[in-house]
Amino acid sequence: MQIESTNGSYQDADVQALAIAVFKDEKADEGFLKDLDSITGGVIKSLIDSEELKGKEGETVYLPLLNNQHLKANRLLLVGVGDRSEYTPALASQMSGTAVRALRAKNAKVIAVAARLDEAVRAEGVGILWVRGSPAGG
């Protein structure tokens, strides 16, 4: 499996699936999730309002993105990472591992992970980790 890192926009990630970190109790009407909610037609807000997505560490929600004109990815995986104030590079690594395993199970061969570590630590940008390879890990 090939892994690349970039600070590019998640919207431009030319991948089959996109994994996004979501903080505990994060709201869809502000910041990063507001933008993602707009792109997905209100799906993020709906998931948070219905408490299907709480941002608890290790929690995942998988969404196929049908006919979405704003993202190149056609699948979205939201991964809970816990409290923003406790988010560290080690937890971002865990989040990435969770995303890779979950998306491998969905037969995604090329994925991007927006771990949002820079955003949590320095309140700027969104780091993207690109993972290319077969679903079997080869």
matplotlib code that plots the C-alpha trace (Angstrom):
import matplotlib.pyplot as plt

x = [0.0, 1.4, 0.9, 1.3, 0.7, -0.4, -2.1, -4.5, -8.2, -10.3, -12.7, -9.9, -8.9, -9.1, -9.9, -12.7, -13.3, -12.7, -12.4, -13.0, -12.2, -15.2, -14.7, -17.0, -20.0, -18.9, -21.8, -22.6, -23.4, -19.9, -16.4, -15.2, -18.4, -20.6, -18.7, -18.9, -22.6, -23.3, -21.4, -23.4, -26.8, -27.4, -26.5, -23.9, -26.3, -29.0, -26.6, -25.5, -29.1, -30.3, -27.3, -26.2, -22.8, -21.5, -17.8, -16.9, -13.4, -13.6, -17.2, -17.7, -20.5, -20.2, -22.0, -22.1, -22.1, -24.4, -24.5, -22.4, -20.9, -18.7, -16.4, -14.4, -14.7, -17.9, -17.8, -17.5, -16.4, -16.9, -14.6, -15.1, -11.9, -13.1, -12.5, -10.7, -8.6, -7.2, -6.5, -2.9, -0.8, -1.1, -4.9, -4.8, -2.7, -5.3, -8.1, -6.2, -5.8, -9.5, -10.4, -8.0, -9.4, -13.1, -12.6, -10.6, -13.6, -15.7, -13.2, -11.9, -8.5, -7.6, -8.6, -7.8, -7.9, -8.5, -7.3, -7.8, -4.8, -3.5, -7.0, -7.2, -3.6, -3.1, -6.6, -5.4, -5.8, -6.7, -4.0, -4.8, -3.2, -3.5, -3.5, -3.2, -3.2, -5.3, -8.0, -5.9, -3.2, -0.8]
y = [0.0, 3.4, 6.3, 10.0, 13.2, 16.6, 19.7, 19.9, 20.3, 17.3, 18.4, 17.9, 14.5, 12.2, 9.1, 6.5, 7.2, 10.0, 9.6, 12.7, 13.1, 14.3, 15.7, 14.8, 17.2, 19.0, 20.9, 20.9, 24.6, 25.9, 25.6, 22.5, 20.5, 23.4, 23.3, 19.5, 19.6, 22.0, 19.8, 16.7, 18.4, 18.4, 14.8, 15.7, 17.9, 15.2, 12.5, 14.7, 15.9, 12.3, 11.3, 8.7, 10.6, 11.9, 12.1, 9.5, 8.0, 5.1, 5.7, 5.4, 6.3, 5.2, 7.1, 6.5, 9.8, 9.4, 12.2, 14.6, 17.3, 18.8, 15.9, 13.6, 10.8, 8.7, 7.4, 9.2, 7.7, 9.9, 8.8, 10.0, 11.1, 12.3, 15.6, 18.2, 19.3, 15.8, 15.1, 14.3, 12.9, 9.5, 9.7, 11.0, 7.9, 5.7, 7.5, 6.9, 3.2, 2.9, 4.6, 2.4, -0.8, 0.3, 1.4, -1.7, -3.7, -1.7, -2.6, 1.0, 0.9, 4.6, 6.7, 10.0, 10.6, 14.1, 13.6, 17.4, 17.3, 20.7, 22.2, 20.8, 21.7, 25.0, 25.9, 26.1, 23.9, 20.3, 17.7, 14.9, 11.5, 9.6, 5.8, 3.9, 0.2, -2.9, -3.7, -6.6, -4.2, -5.1]
z = [0.0, -0.9, 1.5, 0.6, 2.6, 1.4, 2.7, -0.3, 0.0, 0.7, -2.0, -4.6, -3.4, -6.5, -4.5, -4.2, -0.5, 1.9, 5.7, 7.9, 11.6, 13.6, 17.2, 20.1, 20.3, 17.1, 15.5, 11.7, 11.7, 12.2, 10.8, 8.9, 9.3, 8.1, 4.8, 4.6, 5.5, 2.7, 0.2, 1.3, 1.2, 4.9, 5.6, 8.3, 10.3, 10.1, 11.4, 14.3, 15.1, 15.2, 17.4, 14.8, 14.9, 18.2, 17.5, 20.1, 19.6, 17.2, 16.1, 12.3, 9.9, 6.3, 3.5, -0.2, -2.0, -5.0, -7.7, -5.5, -7.8, -5.1, -4.1, -6.3, -3.7, -4.1, -0.5, 2.8, 6.2, 9.3, 12.1, 15.7, 17.4, 20.8, 22.5, 20.3, 23.3, 23.8, 20.1, 19.5, 16.6, 18.2, 18.1, 14.5, 13.6, 15.3, 13.4, 10.1, 10.9, 11.7, 8.4, 6.4, 7.9, 7.5, 3.9, 3.0, 4.1, 1.7, -1.1, -1.5, -3.2, -3.1, -0.1, 1.5, 5.3, 6.6, 10.1, 10.9, 13.2, 12.1, 12.7, 16.2, 17.2, 15.4, 14.1, 10.5, 7.5, 7.1, 6.5, 4.0, 4.0, 0.7, 0.8, -2.5, -2.8, -3.0, -0.4, 0.7, 1.7, -1.1]

ax = plt.figure().add_subplot(projection="3d")
ax.plot(x, y, z, "-o")
ax.set_aspect("equal")
plt.show()
